[in-house]
Amino acid sequence: MVQGIANWSTEQSREWLQSYVDDWVSFYRKHTGEGSVAEYIPQLATADPDALGITIIGRNGIKVSSGDVDLPFTIQSISKVISFIVACMDRGVSYMLDRVDVEPTGEAFNSIMHLEMKQVRKPLNPFVNAGAITVTSTLEGKTSDEKMESIFALLEKLLGYRPALNIDVYESERDSSMRNRAIGYYLLETGFLESDMNTTLETYFKQCSIEITVQDLARIGLILANDGEDVETNEEIIPRPIARITKALMLTCGMYDASGKFATYVGIPAKSGVSGGIIGAVPPRVREEVLPFMEGCGIGVYGPALDDNGNSVSGIRLLRHIASQWDLSIF
Ligand code: GLN
């Protein structure tokens, strides 16, 4: 672990933090070859498998960025965090938790097995596809563009600009969506969808195709770490109870069927996406030593080469290393 020093916000200590992270990014970039980019959405297969980037923004304003931090990528499953927050803000938490549970599945993100075999009353959580598609069906609006409006409106508040769709990824996803359509039909048959199935799926494909960068993810992670408030203006962007539930779900269900390992070895509420992005929200911690980012931070990572669970192979290792060096675990 790095040595604690009295103040991590001096110019010199910022330079140290930067050089640590630069070293770690170049070290873990060598591991990208152990994973491979997602191919089931053909457009995602065009990503550079060796890309790796990270941005960390502290609640105290310190920002460290290293590697491929300006490379845009699609948000994919990380959009499930945003759509769940929007739905909770518009419909209320209890309305949403009547429709999706808050339990990890232990199955792949796009599995429908638990719905049928375990005969559950509702999708097990909003971060697997069945739950996320159910959440998307509750968004206000008749058309997919109207439903997207509430997602874009929240993103605009979180990021300070309105992100765009990557049309190539959207079309590729829509045209290769057999599994998600199967989930859609299952949810339709069992009465979970609140909107027309095709409109719901269109909205889901669009929300997954929003283009962002690791800097955007770090900013959203920072606001979640800060219980939903903008750090600079103190404006409440996400109500605190919703930020709290979202972080609990990120910790228990955010990394697909590797969520238990991630909670154990990294210990940060996080959510990954199949394009290789990971968002992390580190709340303030109490430690005897004064370590970097003690007062909490948001983290964005991008590394499109994925492991067998569909998580960024180098991204996870980089996060695990940083979390152990700076004692970022919430436990
Ligand atoms: N759009 C992707 C899908 O539904 C998102 C999955 C993911 O990022 N894990 O298949």
Residues whose N, C-alpha, C, O or C-beta is under 5 A from the ligand:
A	BS01	LIG	Q76 S77 F109 C208 S272 G273 V274 S275
